[in-house]
Amino acid sequence: MCLIDISRASEADIPLIMEIANVAFPRTYAEILSPEQTEYMMDWMYSRKSLLKQFADGHAYYIARLGGRGIGYVSVERQGERLFHLQKIYVLPDFQGRGVGRRLFEAAIVHVKGLCNQPCTLELNVNRNNKALDFYRKMGMKKVREGDFDIGSGFFMNDFIMGMSI
C-alpha cells in the first residue's frame, strides 16, 4: 500500500484522532473488555481534554492517511533519557492487514531515533488477550514483564509490557 502518507499530528488533528479512535478502539476490545470499561477508557484516553493534555505532556502523534483520509495513528511518549513508550497504535479495521500498522510502528521508531542518538528502549503495554501480540512480535518486540494496572473506577488493564532495543 504505497499511497499511505504518515505525518506528525498537531492539536488541530485531535478531532481526527478521536474519529479514528471511536471506531478502532471499541472494535479492538469488543471481545476483551466490558462495554463499561471500553466507555471509561475512551473518555480517559480520547476525550478532547485528555488528548490536549497528552500533547502538552509531549506525546508525539503520527497519523496515517490514504487519499487524505485518516486511517490510523500512533503515539509515542518519552519516559526517560533512554526510555520511550509507544502509548497507542490503532488502524481502522477496514485497513488492517495492509501494512499501515507497520508503517506507523516504523514512524515511531524514526521518531525515537531522532530524539535519542544512543541505544535506547521502546516499550508498550498490550492487553494479554489482544490479537496484536503477534504484530508486535513481528516488529521485533519481546515480552519483558506483565502487570495488572488499576486505571480507576474499579477497572484494570491486564497487560504484557513488551520492549525492544533501538
BALOBA-1460 file (C-alpha; in Angstrom, 3 decimals):
// residues 166
<rec num="1" residu="m" x="0.000" y="0.000" z="0.000"/>
<rec num="2" residu="c" x="2.344" y="2.714" z="-1.226"/>
<rec num="3" residu="l" x="-0.064" y="5.676" z="-1.151"/>
<rec num="4" residu="i" x="-0.071" y="5.911" z="2.638"/>
<rec num="5" residu="d" x="1.175" y="9.223" z="3.994"/>
<rec num="6" residu="i" x="2.457" y="9.329" z="7.577"/>
<rec num="7" residu="s" x="2.747" y="12.796" z="9.121"/>
<rec num="8" residu="r" x="3.211" y="14.296" z="12.565"/>
<rec num="9" residu="a" x="-0.067" y="15.334" z="14.127"/>
<rec num="10" residu="s" x="-0.772" y="18.591" z="15.904"/>
<rec num="11" residu="e" x="-3.522" y="19.642" z="18.281"/>
<rec num="12" residu="a" x="-5.541" y="20.581" z="15.195"/>
<rec num="13" residu="d" x="-5.710" y="16.844" z="14.422"/>
<rec num="14" residu="i" x="-7.412" y="15.947" z="17.706"/>
<rec num="15" residu="p" x="-10.872" y="15.605" z="16.074"/>
<rec num="16" residu="l" x="-9.387" y="13.173" z="13.529"/>
<rec num="17" residu="i" x="-7.649" y="11.130" z="16.248"/>
<rec num="18" residu="m" x="-10.942" y="10.989" z="18.148"/>
<rec num="19" residu="e" x="-12.806" y="9.930" z="14.997"/>
<rec num="20" residu="i" x="-10.405" y="7.056" z="14.293"/>
<rec num="21" residu="a" x="-10.329" y="6.047" z="17.981"/>
<rec num="22" residu="n" x="-14.139" y="5.945" z="18.157"/>
<rec num="23" residu="v" x="-14.105" y="3.169" z="15.546"/>
<rec num="24" residu="a" x="-10.800" y="1.353" z="16.097"/>
<rec num="25" residu="f" x="-10.586" y="1.195" z="19.899"/>
<rec num="26" residu="p" x="-14.032" y="-0.315" z="20.659"/>
<rec num="27" residu="r" x="-13.669" y="-2.803" z="17.797"/>
<rec num="28" residu="t" x="-10.236" y="-3.881" z="19.070"/>
<rec num="29" residu="y" x="-11.527" y="-4.562" z="22.578"/>
<rec num="30" residu="a" x="-15.088" y="-5.768" z="21.838"/>
<rec num="31" residu="e" x="-14.258" y="-9.346" z="22.881"/>
<rec num="32" residu="i" x="-11.800" y="-8.409" z="25.633"/>
<rec num="33" residu="l" x="-13.306" y="-5.590" z="27.720"/>
<rec num="34" residu="s" x="-16.779" y="-4.911" z="29.048"/>
<rec num="35" residu="p" x="-18.705" y="-2.108" z="27.337"/>
<rec num="36" residu="e" x="-18.428" y="-0.147" z="30.588"/>
<rec num="37" residu="q" x="-14.635" y="-0.418" z="30.686"/>
<rec num="38" residu="t" x="-14.380" y="0.467" z="26.995"/>
<rec num="39" residu="e" x="-16.500" y="3.585" z="27.577"/>
<rec num="40" residu="y" x="-14.406" y="4.524" z="30.621"/>
<rec num="41" residu="m" x="-11.140" y="4.075" z="28.727"/>
<rec num="42" residu="m" x="-12.403" y="6.020" z="25.702"/>
<rec num="43" residu="d" x="-13.114" y="9.010" z="27.939"/>
<rec num="44" residu="w" x="-9.874" y="8.524" z="29.883"/>
<rec num="45" residu="m" x="-7.658" y="8.398" z="26.779"/>
<rec num="46" residu="y" x="-9.605" y="10.024" z="23.945"/>
<rec num="47" residu="s" x="-11.634" y="12.911" z="25.311"/>
<rec num="48" residu="r" x="-10.558" y="16.257" z="23.902"/>
<rec num="49" residu="k" x="-9.299" y="17.240" z="27.375"/>
<rec num="50" residu="s" x="-7.193" y="14.063" z="27.642"/>
<rec num="51" residu="l" x="-5.712" y="14.455" z="24.160"/>
<rec num="52" residu="l" x="-4.856" y="18.128" z="24.795"/>
<rec num="53" residu="k" x="-3.041" y="17.062" z="27.976"/>
<rec num="54" residu="q" x="-1.180" y="14.326" z="26.085"/>
<rec num="55" residu="f" x="0.044" y="16.839" z="23.505"/>
<rec num="56" residu="a" x="1.018" y="19.274" z="26.300"/>
<rec num="57" residu="d" x="2.907" y="16.454" z="28.056"/>
<rec num="58" residu="g" x="4.973" y="15.763" z="24.934"/>
<rec num="59" residu="h" x="3.233" y="12.783" z="23.356"/>
<rec num="60" residu="a" x="4.084" y="12.689" z="19.664"/>
<rec num="61" residu="y" x="1.243" y="11.535" z="17.432"/>
<rec num="62" residu="y" x="1.607" y="10.459" z="13.817"/>
<rec num="63" residu="i" x="-1.366" y="9.917" z="11.535"/>
<rec num="64" residu="a" x="-1.590" y="7.556" z="8.577"/>
<rec num="65" residu="r" x="-3.627" y="8.900" z="5.684"/>
<rec num="66" residu="l" x="-4.745" y="7.261" z="2.476"/>
<rec num="67" residu="g" x="-6.033" y="9.653" z="-0.159"/>
<rec num="68" residu="g" x="-6.258" y="12.320" z="2.533"/>
<rec num="69" residu="r" x="-8.437" y="10.141" z="4.785"/>
<rec num="70" residu="g" x="-7.141" y="9.386" z="8.278"/>
<rec num="71" residu="i" x="-6.908" y="5.617" z="8.715"/>
<rec num="72" residu="g" x="-4.666" y="5.141" z="11.758"/>
<rec num="73" residu="y" x="-2.367" y="6.737" z="14.305"/>
<rec num="74" residu="v" x="0.490" y="6.059" z="16.670"/>
<rec num="75" residu="s" x="1.550" y="7.906" z="19.822"/>
<rec num="76" residu="v" x="4.973" y="7.841" z="21.470"/>
<rec num="77" residu="e" x="5.987" y="9.345" z="24.798"/>
<rec num="78" residu="r" x="9.472" y="9.875" z="26.162"/>
<rec num="79" residu="q" x="9.607" y="8.491" z="29.698"/>
<rec num="80" residu="g" x="13.302" y="8.815" z="30.455"/>
<rec num="81" residu="e" x="16.612" y="9.754" z="28.899"/>
<rec num="82" residu="r" x="16.722" y="6.440" z="27.014"/>
<rec num="83" residu="l" x="13.208" y="5.063" z="27.582"/>
<rec num="84" residu="f" x="10.242" y="5.625" z="25.284"/>
<rec num="85" residu="h" x="6.725" y="4.241" z="25.442"/>
<rec num="86" residu="l" x="4.574" y="3.511" z="22.442"/>
<rec num="87" residu="q" x="1.294" y="4.612" z="24.017"/>
<rec num="88" residu="k" x="-1.143" y="3.929" z="21.211"/>
<rec num="89" residu="i" x="-1.241" y="2.417" z="17.747"/>
<rec num="90" residu="y" x="-4.576" y="1.852" z="16.051"/>
<rec num="91" residu="v" x="-5.683" y="1.325" z="12.469"/>
<rec num="92" residu="l" x="-9.256" y="1.398" z="11.216"/>
<rec num="93" residu="p" x="-10.496" y="-2.197" z="10.862"/>
<rec num="94" residu="d" x="-11.007" y="-1.917" z="7.075"/>
<rec num="95" residu="f" x="-7.319" y="-1.078" z="6.649"/>
<rec num="96" residu="q" x="-5.768" y="-3.643" z="8.981"/>
<rec num="97" residu="g" x="-3.521" y="-6.249" z="7.394"/>
<rec num="98" residu="r" x="-2.358" y="-3.851" z="4.666"/>
<rec num="99" residu="g" x="0.910" y="-2.638" z="6.162"/>
<rec num="100" residu="v" x="-0.492" y="0.510" z="7.801"/>
<rec num="101" residu="g" x="0.392" y="-0.628" z="11.329"/>
<rec num="102" residu="r" x="3.918" y="-1.492" z="10.200"/>
<rec num="103" residu="r" x="4.334" y="1.974" z="8.681"/>
<rec num="104" residu="l" x="3.067" y="3.635" z="11.861"/>
<rec num="105" residu="f" x="5.354" y="1.480" z="14.008"/>
<rec num="106" residu="e" x="8.302" y="2.431" z="11.788"/>
<rec num="107" residu="a" x="7.364" y="6.129" z="12.146"/>
<rec num="108" residu="a" x="7.524" y="5.695" z="15.923"/>
<rec num="109" residu="i" x="10.998" y="4.153" z="15.644"/>
<rec num="110" residu="v" x="12.200" y="7.023" z="13.431"/>
<rec num="111" residu="h" x="10.785" y="9.484" z="15.965"/>
<rec num="112" residu="v" x="12.626" y="7.796" z="18.842"/>
<rec num="113" residu="k" x="15.900" y="7.667" z="16.882"/>
<rec num="114" residu="g" x="15.526" y="11.382" z="16.181"/>
<rec num="115" residu="l" x="15.411" y="12.103" z="19.904"/>
<rec num="116" residu="c" x="17.955" y="9.589" z="21.157"/>
<rec num="117" residu="n" x="21.272" y="9.182" z="19.356"/>
<rec num="118" residu="q" x="22.394" y="6.347" z="21.637"/>
<rec num="119" residu="p" x="20.944" y="2.921" z="22.355"/>
<rec num="120" residu="c" x="17.517" y="3.219" z="23.938"/>
<rec num="121" residu="t" x="14.425" y="1.166" z="24.708"/>
<rec num="122" residu="l" x="10.922" y="1.302" z="23.297"/>
<rec num="123" residu="e" x="8.225" y="-0.334" z="25.396"/>
<rec num="124" residu="l" x="4.474" y="-0.730" z="25.121"/>
<rec num="125" residu="n" x="1.607" y="-2.194" z="27.087"/>
<rec num="126" residu="v" x="-0.661" y="-4.647" z="25.299"/>
<rec num="127" residu="n" x="-3.643" y="-6.483" z="26.728"/>
<rec num="128" residu="r" x="-2.716" y="-10.106" z="27.309"/>
<rec num="129" residu="n" x="-5.643" y="-11.207" z="25.123"/>
<rec num="130" residu="n" x="-5.097" y="-8.747" z="22.268"/>
<rec num="131" residu="k" x="-4.566" y="-10.262" z="18.812"/>
<rec num="132" residu="a" x="-1.986" y="-7.525" z="18.208"/>
<rec num="133" residu="l" x="0.562" y="-9.516" z="20.243"/>
<rec num="134" residu="d" x="1.642" y="-11.312" z="17.066"/>
<rec num="135" residu="f" x="2.070" y="-7.983" z="15.271"/>
<rec num="136" residu="y" x="4.367" y="-6.662" z="17.997"/>
<rec num="137" residu="r" x="6.422" y="-9.848" z="17.943"/>
<rec num="138" residu="k" x="6.814" y="-9.492" z="14.167"/>
<rec num="139" residu="m" x="8.022" y="-5.932" z="14.744"/>
<rec num="140" residu="g" x="10.794" y="-7.328" z="16.978"/>
<rec num="141" residu="m" x="9.320" y="-6.752" z="20.422"/>
<rec num="142" residu="k" x="9.572" y="-9.265" z="23.236"/>
<rec num="143" residu="k" x="7.623" y="-9.638" z="26.477"/>
<rec num="144" residu="v" x="9.682" y="-8.157" z="29.313"/>
<rec num="145" residu="r" x="7.122" y="-8.258" z="32.148"/>
<rec num="146" residu="e" x="3.399" y="-8.166" z="32.849"/>
<rec num="147" residu="g" x="1.064" y="-6.485" z="35.257"/>
<rec num="148" residu="d" x="-2.465" y="-5.623" z="36.261"/>
<rec num="149" residu="f" x="-2.750" y="-1.849" z="36.321"/>
<rec num="150" residu="d" x="-5.530" y="-0.082" z="38.232"/>
<rec num="151" residu="i" x="-6.868" y="2.655" z="35.944"/>
<rec num="152" residu="g" x="-9.658" y="3.810" z="38.246"/>
<rec num="153" residu="s" x="-13.378" y="3.184" z="38.737"/>
<rec num="154" residu="g" x="-12.663" y="-0.474" z="39.529"/>
<rec num="155" residu="f" x="-11.117" y="-1.163" z="36.092"/>
<rec num="156" residu="f" x="-7.758" y="-2.740" z="35.360"/>
<rec num="157" residu="m" x="-5.516" y="-3.090" z="32.340"/>
<rec num="158" residu="n" x="-4.204" y="-6.682" z="32.301"/>
<rec num="159" residu="d" x="-1.145" y="-6.219" z="30.145"/>
<rec num="160" residu="f" x="2.083" y="-7.605" z="28.911"/>
<rec num="161" residu="i" x="4.819" y="-4.984" z="28.688"/>
<rec num="162" residu="m" x="6.808" y="-5.605" z="25.556"/>
<rec num="163" residu="g" x="10.093" y="-3.967" z="24.702"/>
<rec num="164" residu="m" x="12.845" y="-3.686" z="22.170"/>
<rec num="165" residu="s" x="16.216" y="-2.023" z="21.921"/>
<rec num="166" residu="i" x="16.658" y="0.687" z="19.335"/>
